[in-house]
Amino acid sequence: MRRGKGLALVIKATITPSTSAAALKINEDGSLNVLTSSVELGQGAKPCWRKSPRAPCKCRSAAFQFRIPIRILPPTISKPVQAGRPIPWAVRLAKPLADLKRQLFEYAGELLEVSLNDLVLEEGRVTVRGSPSRSISYGEVALRSNQGNLIGRGAFSTRGGLDLETGQGIGSVHWHQGAIGCELEVDIETGKITVLRLIPVVFAGRVVNPRLCELQLEGSAIFGLGQALFEEMTYDDHGQVINANLGDYNIPSFADIPWEINSFALKDAGSADLHGIGETLLPPVMAAIGIALHSATGVRLRHLPLTAEKILLALQNGDARD
């Protein structure tokens, strides 16, 4: 058995230019819907849209502001989810929040015959400050406004982009940085790799949900492990995929996952800036494992996955190329 270590760094761009949009809708029954231009892919966007108690006041989400349960509706657009901004959009909800609160106060002020400055939001109702008995529910405000429902809207766009002819311009309005360390063992008699440790680290700026952030980093490390060591699409002579099912397409099992995955998110105290974490840490995993393999054996393979057969053949041939 030979042991080696590897380290890989990454800097990732975000698609530029791009646009995100969201709307908050209060219905006549008093319920609140959140409509976003992003899809929940397992990245944990919904919990951060619902409630982000660790975020600064302006970043807290719809349920926290209006103090009522919400329902997040799926997007009705055909564009893809891109640029890694579902969680940062929790911050951008401040704009439609303000728009919706303004409408609530304007209609409620007319119905209660008080100044907008005398109104507060309390448990699904608009209440006159200092007079709890004088209040009106969100649903009644929406109903008596004759609008059917009240909708607050907001959008966030980035500017920039590259000139395709000159290559000049703004390649990305936001950059995401990360690194991952790897320690592994290689059985030089069989070529089998055993990954002992993975240490994924990102610069996150402000962490909205620490537990989800940790899970994102662990998920990226395991995802990258699968691409590095197992996953490979094979084709027949006619170009048809012949392992298009989980019975033939190899992915990591629990036995293949390292015993030790120590994830860490670097934070910038006092910053409201949010950086991508899940996508950022995926690309360097394969590089870190490949570097650790070279550190342990001197073998440098350049085609994934790094299977035992490829490693053993390279060891037997004394060849550092795949």
Buried (B, 14 or more C-beta within 10 A) or exposed (E): EEEBBBBBEBEBBBBBEBEBBBBBBBBBEBBBBBBBBBBBEEBBBBBBBBBBEEBEEEBBBBBBBBBBEBEBEEBEEEEEBEBBBBBBBBBBBBBBBBBBBEBBBBBBBEEBEBEEEBBBBEEBBBBBEEEEEBBBBBBBBBBBBEBEBBBBBBEBEBEEBEEEEEEEEEEBBBBBBBBBBBBBBBBBEEBBBBBBBBBBBBBBBBBBBEEBBBBBBBBBBBBBBBBBBBBEEEEEEEEEEEBEEEEEBBBBEEEBBBEEBBBBBBBEEEEEEBBBBBBBBBBBBBBBBBBBBBBBBEBBBEEBBBBBEBBBBBBEEEEEEB
